[in-house]
């Protein structure tokens, strides 16, 4: 056999195709998707809450509104409302100017502070980007604002301007920027990425299982009805979901810093996510057979960006944003973030995940009902082995 003949074999052709296709799919999806970082950072939403009745608070608030690099800056919201939106990741940063800010500036005896609050139970890019932004703001304010404030205070006591300027440079700590973290995620990238890793582990396993179980569905046509075989496929997928979840959580909880009290709710979610992922992947396989796996690869790759683990929806381009709304990974990652590290209910995301599961299963039921032609169940397929052997002996 010549090498040229081997290259024409089905396996070689398929391998060459998948190598080229995977390169096109991965680079064609990942590279455009990640161009949103950091270019779309200005699409993040923040709030500036000014509770100070004095002139300094209004001045700082106005300066922030003009200088901070964000398109949406809420200023007409209470601190309580802003913190609630931050908890739900509707805001990336809350800047709070307390009511005693101007009084502290004028007295010069107590540090004038501003609180910058971020939510770590969110996309990894958000907390890191906000940390950089706040660090730069505090650096500038500490260098400029404190000196100007001290100068103004000293001039109020009729100190000559030149002397006031000299004395002002020696005054330290007239301003303090408090970087406040809510829902602090334990140190280690493995903790930050655990929601995505758990989701990915289940999804990839479900994608492979969809190809194998649908192949078994087709191979056993004529031995049982379509309805019964479809039920067998779903029950087998559920069994795999339970077994893989036990293994996945045993590894995850032994390495990551997650409270053991969350073992059962996290396990239940992982099973739900697996079933949702299985039915989403099975749609393409039920429709076009093994070739459906080729279509499932870009669907998976799209979700690695659209799941919100790296960047929030506010920064995503529209196709990724909408893709995340109809596939399971976004809801799974966000539910894990809320459940493991957050302080809000994961229920909305779990309902979204259940909705994807129900919708995908209904689509598969329709495909099996109307696309797959009925195959008569043979008597030999339903007779017990002993009966068939007796019939053969009699004949």
Legacy VTK file of the C-alpha trace (Angstrom):
# vtk DataFile Version 3.0
C-alpha trace
ASCII
DATASET POLYDATA
POINTS 395 float
0.000 0.000 0.000
1.364 3.385 -0.985
1.266 6.486 1.203
-0.939 8.230 -1.350
-3.455 5.408 -1.048
-3.387 5.636 2.742
-4.077 9.380 2.527
-7.247 8.580 0.596
-8.601 6.386 3.391
-11.614 7.544 5.373
-9.661 7.914 8.605
-6.891 9.979 7.036
-9.310 12.269 5.202
-11.366 12.730 8.364
-8.288 13.526 10.449
-7.020 16.067 7.929
-10.434 17.714 7.765
-10.773 17.901 11.564
-7.269 19.335 11.954
-8.002 22.140 9.504
-11.564 22.660 10.729
-10.560 22.842 14.391
-7.865 25.438 13.633
-10.346 27.552 11.671
-13.087 27.186 14.284
-10.913 27.860 17.311
-8.990 30.829 15.931
-12.018 32.181 14.069
-14.057 32.195 17.298
-11.484 32.907 20.014
-9.497 35.695 18.381
-12.486 37.904 17.434
-14.149 37.193 20.790
-11.138 38.181 22.864
-10.533 41.409 20.951
-13.154 42.745 23.383
-10.360 42.698 26.007
-9.526 45.355 26.984
-11.073 47.352 24.156
-14.638 47.080 25.443
-13.807 47.833 29.057
-15.576 51.171 28.720
-18.839 49.227 28.246
-18.733 48.203 31.899
-21.215 50.022 34.116
-20.230 51.764 37.349
-21.988 53.936 39.921
-20.792 57.048 41.734
-22.733 57.629 44.937
-22.177 61.042 46.518
-23.622 61.222 50.034
-21.553 64.296 50.892
-23.512 67.542 51.117
-20.367 69.694 50.890
-18.637 71.122 47.857
-15.749 68.682 47.828
-17.946 65.629 47.320
-19.770 67.254 44.411
-16.470 68.347 42.889
-14.918 64.877 43.112
-18.100 63.241 41.791
-18.124 65.583 38.812
-14.453 64.938 38.102
-14.966 61.188 38.245
-17.944 61.370 35.877
-15.844 63.262 33.349
-12.553 61.405 33.669
-13.375 57.750 34.319
-13.248 55.667 31.085
-16.794 54.253 31.221
-19.763 55.002 28.993
-22.381 54.283 31.662
-21.833 56.008 35.008
-24.833 56.069 37.324
-24.973 59.032 39.671
-28.664 59.079 40.605
-28.677 55.918 42.688
-28.508 55.299 46.433
-25.598 53.424 47.957
-27.920 50.578 49.002
-29.300 50.211 45.470
-25.839 50.429 43.930
-24.484 47.738 46.249
-27.414 45.475 45.396
-26.699 45.878 41.674
-23.030 45.185 42.355
-23.992 41.954 44.149
-25.919 40.888 41.029
-23.023 41.919 38.737
-25.092 44.615 37.068
-22.333 47.052 38.042
-18.581 46.553 37.927
-17.626 49.211 40.478
-19.317 51.371 43.105
-17.587 54.604 44.122
-19.001 55.908 47.399
-18.204 59.389 48.729
-19.338 59.363 52.384
-21.330 62.187 53.970
-18.433 63.355 56.168
-16.020 63.719 53.234
-16.035 67.540 53.001
-15.969 67.930 56.767
-12.892 65.732 56.996
-11.216 67.639 54.187
-11.864 70.986 55.849
-10.767 69.845 59.296
-7.516 68.363 58.069
-7.435 66.222 61.194
-9.140 63.090 59.886
-8.409 61.357 56.607
-10.964 62.025 53.908
-11.805 58.647 52.414
-13.622 57.333 49.357
-14.749 53.715 49.053
-14.209 51.798 45.799
-16.103 48.502 45.982
-15.863 45.559 43.582
-17.434 42.104 43.505
-14.923 39.279 43.118
-17.662 36.708 42.461
-17.777 37.814 38.846
-15.791 37.551 35.629
-12.073 37.407 36.397
-11.353 40.329 34.088
-13.686 42.675 35.996
-12.006 42.515 39.385
-8.501 42.716 37.895
-9.438 45.657 35.639
-11.190 47.512 38.455
-8.199 46.973 40.721
-5.962 48.644 38.143
-8.390 51.534 37.598
-8.848 52.176 41.316
-5.113 51.934 41.935
-4.420 54.613 39.343
-7.201 56.867 40.680
-5.941 56.597 44.246
-2.383 57.264 43.166
-3.372 60.498 41.445
-5.698 61.626 44.214
-3.108 60.932 46.889
-0.503 62.923 44.994
-2.673 65.858 43.922
-5.822 66.163 45.946
-4.262 65.949 49.412
-1.745 68.672 48.603
-4.384 71.030 47.198
-6.703 70.345 50.123
-4.030 71.024 52.704
-3.044 74.188 50.890
-6.612 75.448 50.988
-6.962 74.653 54.675
-3.767 76.492 55.573
-4.715 79.546 53.511
-7.974 79.759 55.449
-5.828 80.491 58.491
-4.225 83.433 56.656
-0.983 81.580 56.024
0.823 83.164 53.026
0.350 81.218 49.824
4.015 80.315 49.359
4.312 79.102 52.935
1.029 77.237 52.632
2.298 75.462 49.527
5.495 74.406 51.268
3.630 73.154 54.319
1.052 71.366 52.214
3.670 69.111 50.634
4.577 67.827 54.072
1.033 66.813 55.007
0.392 63.150 54.377
-2.628 60.917 54.540
-5.143 63.701 54.030
-6.865 61.349 51.571
-7.390 57.589 51.791
-8.907 55.475 49.029
-10.486 52.320 50.387
-10.475 49.398 47.956
-13.336 47.244 49.231
-13.980 43.687 48.050
-17.288 41.923 48.530
-17.678 38.165 48.029
-13.948 37.657 48.349
-12.796 34.623 46.366
-10.037 32.578 48.073
-6.556 33.100 46.682
-5.532 30.969 43.728
-6.511 30.924 40.078
-7.951 27.426 40.603
-10.643 28.981 42.791
-11.458 31.747 40.331
-11.734 29.304 37.442
-13.474 26.464 39.295
-16.986 27.415 38.047
-15.752 27.309 34.452
-13.660 24.149 34.908
-16.551 22.213 36.468
-18.850 23.336 33.689
-16.347 22.520 30.943
-15.620 19.069 32.373
-19.293 18.159 32.341
-19.974 19.743 28.954
-17.136 18.017 27.085
-18.103 14.660 28.604
-21.727 15.232 27.606
-20.706 16.176 24.061
-18.800 12.920 23.604
-21.595 10.910 25.211
-24.154 12.444 22.859
-22.309 11.008 19.856
-21.952 7.570 21.399
-25.480 7.263 22.811
-27.183 8.550 19.679
-25.121 6.019 17.707
-26.462 3.315 20.055
-29.952 4.691 19.506
-29.591 4.222 15.764
-27.865 0.855 16.031
-30.714 -0.567 18.101
-33.544 0.611 15.871
-35.831 -2.339 15.190
-35.126 -3.833 18.622
-37.356 -1.347 20.447
-39.591 1.587 19.609
-38.170 5.057 19.038
-39.813 6.266 22.222
-38.333 3.515 24.345
-34.867 3.942 22.837
-35.022 7.687 23.390
-35.904 7.075 27.039
-32.999 4.635 27.304
-30.658 7.296 25.901
-31.852 9.872 28.440
-31.646 7.439 31.358
-28.121 6.412 30.374
-27.113 10.067 30.118
-28.550 10.644 33.596
-26.567 7.703 34.953
-23.376 9.103 33.415
-24.219 12.531 34.812
-24.425 11.146 38.343
-21.232 9.079 38.072
-19.182 11.848 36.466
-20.466 14.358 39.023
-19.306 12.177 41.920
-15.815 11.971 40.434
-15.688 15.653 39.457
-16.739 16.896 42.892
-14.361 14.520 44.674
-11.485 16.151 42.793
-12.818 19.722 42.939
-13.606 19.758 46.658
-10.269 18.173 47.552
-8.288 20.855 45.712
-10.365 24.047 45.689
-11.400 26.059 48.758
-15.132 25.390 48.676
-17.338 24.853 51.727
-18.348 21.198 52.063
-21.894 22.299 52.925
-22.278 23.134 49.234
-21.548 19.568 48.127
-25.173 18.547 47.506
-26.409 21.752 45.803
-23.304 21.891 43.610
-23.747 18.205 42.764
-27.395 18.733 41.816
-26.431 21.643 39.581
-23.668 19.643 37.906
-26.134 16.884 37.056
-28.600 19.415 35.648
-25.836 21.068 33.640
-24.726 17.707 32.224
-28.253 16.846 31.090
-28.709 20.275 29.526
-25.354 20.011 27.734
-26.100 16.451 26.597
-29.394 17.425 24.993
-27.951 20.548 23.374
-25.149 18.475 21.812
-27.515 15.645 20.875
-29.562 17.978 18.654
-26.878 18.083 15.975
-26.098 14.379 16.273
-29.756 13.375 15.981
-30.023 15.610 12.906
-26.892 14.745 10.928
-25.335 11.759 12.677
-21.636 11.640 13.558
-21.089 14.783 11.530
-22.967 16.590 14.261
-19.814 16.458 16.368
-18.156 18.752 13.856
-20.927 21.300 14.427
-20.772 20.842 18.185
-17.143 21.992 18.322
-17.805 25.649 17.354
-20.856 25.611 19.651
-18.544 24.619 22.507
-15.907 27.184 21.567
-18.470 29.983 21.421
-19.559 29.156 24.947
-16.037 29.332 26.358
-16.225 33.079 25.700
-19.983 33.528 26.211
-20.069 31.808 29.628
-19.061 34.986 31.475
-16.142 33.471 33.382
-13.586 35.717 31.721
-15.603 38.746 30.637
-19.118 39.935 31.535
-21.948 40.272 29.046
-21.526 44.048 28.946
-18.190 43.587 27.189
-19.127 40.779 24.798
-19.900 41.347 21.160
-23.584 40.752 20.363
-23.255 37.245 18.800
-21.474 35.931 21.902
-23.918 37.651 24.225
-26.973 36.129 22.570
-25.319 32.743 22.162
-24.801 32.607 25.908
-28.526 33.120 26.453
-29.572 29.959 24.609
-26.818 27.564 25.728
-26.096 26.050 29.164
-22.570 27.167 30.046
-23.352 30.802 30.925
-26.115 29.845 33.345
-23.965 27.131 34.902
-20.918 29.370 35.458
-22.982 32.211 36.907
-24.911 29.860 39.190
-21.630 28.407 40.475
-20.218 31.890 41.119
-23.322 32.850 43.090
-23.448 29.544 44.939
-19.772 29.094 45.813
-18.502 32.613 46.349
-21.404 35.044 46.045
-24.131 36.199 48.411
-27.091 36.147 46.034
-29.434 33.328 45.108
-28.374 31.164 42.149
-32.055 30.433 41.425
-32.433 32.713 38.341
-29.453 31.049 36.676
-30.621 27.557 37.642
-34.020 28.289 36.117
-32.236 29.451 32.968
-30.233 26.223 32.919
-33.399 24.176 33.410
-35.034 26.120 30.583
-32.176 25.275 28.205
-32.421 21.626 29.243
-36.192 21.490 28.686
-35.986 23.335 25.374
-33.197 21.144 24.010
-34.990 17.956 25.048
-38.191 19.104 23.356
-36.244 19.777 20.148
-34.748 16.276 20.333
-38.193 14.762 20.879
-39.463 16.562 17.771
-36.441 15.400 15.745
-36.884 11.776 16.822
-40.625 11.951 16.194
-40.624 13.550 12.751
-37.126 13.191 11.247
-36.287 9.594 12.140
-38.454 7.224 10.167
-40.166 4.467 12.145
-38.602 1.006 11.956
-40.815 -2.002 12.689
-39.798 -3.905 15.800
-39.063 -7.502 14.824
-40.459 -10.375 16.870
-36.987 -11.844 17.208
-35.883 -8.638 18.914
-38.528 -8.881 21.619
-38.640 -12.662 22.182
-36.601 -14.042 25.088
-33.477 -15.958 24.104
-34.900 -19.249 25.423
-38.036 -18.913 23.298
-36.069 -18.139 20.146
-33.803 -21.144 20.693
-36.825 -23.407 21.215
-38.368 -22.163 18.006
-35.177 -22.887 16.123
-34.976 -26.433 17.536
-38.606 -27.075 16.625
-38.056 -25.872 13.095
LINES 1 396
395 0 1 2 3 4 5 6 7 8 9 10 11 12 13 14 15 16 17 18 19 20 21 22 23 24 25 26 27 28 29 30 31 32 33 34 35 36 37 38 39 40 41 42 43 44 45 46 47 48 49 50 51 52 53 54 55 56 57 58 59 60 61 62 63 64 65 66 67 68 69 70 71 72 73 74 75 76 77 78 79 80 81 82 83 84 85 86 87 88 89 90 91 92 93 94 95 96 97 98 99 100 101 102 103 104 105 106 107 108 109 110 111 112 113 114 115 116 117 118 119 120 121 122 123 124 125 126 127 128 129 130 131 132 133 134 135 136 137 138 139 140 141 142 143 144 145 146 147 148 149 150 151 152 153 154 155 156 157 158 159 160 161 162 163 164 165 166 167 168 169 170 171 172 173 174 175 176 177 178 179 180 181 182 183 184 185 186 187 188 189 190 191 192 193 194 195 196 197 198 199 200 201 202 203 204 205 206 207 208 209 210 211 212 213 214 215 216 217 218 219 220 221 222 223 224 225 226 227 228 229 230 231 232 233 234 235 236 237 238 239 240 241 242 243 244 245 246 247 248 249 250 251 252 253 254 255 256 257 258 259 260 261 262 263 264 265 266 267 268 269 270 271 272 273 274 275 276 277 278 279 280 281 282 283 284 285 286 287 288 289 290 291 292 293 294 295 296 297 298 299 300 301 302 303 304 305 306 307 308 309 310 311 312 313 314 315 316 317 318 319 320 321 322 323 324 325 326 327 328 329 330 331 332 333 334 335 336 337 338 339 340 341 342 343 344 345 346 347 348 349 350 351 352 353 354 355 356 357 358 359 360 361 362 363 364 365 366 367 368 369 370 371 372 373 374 375 376 377 378 379 380 381 382 383 384 385 386 387 388 389 390 391 392 393 394
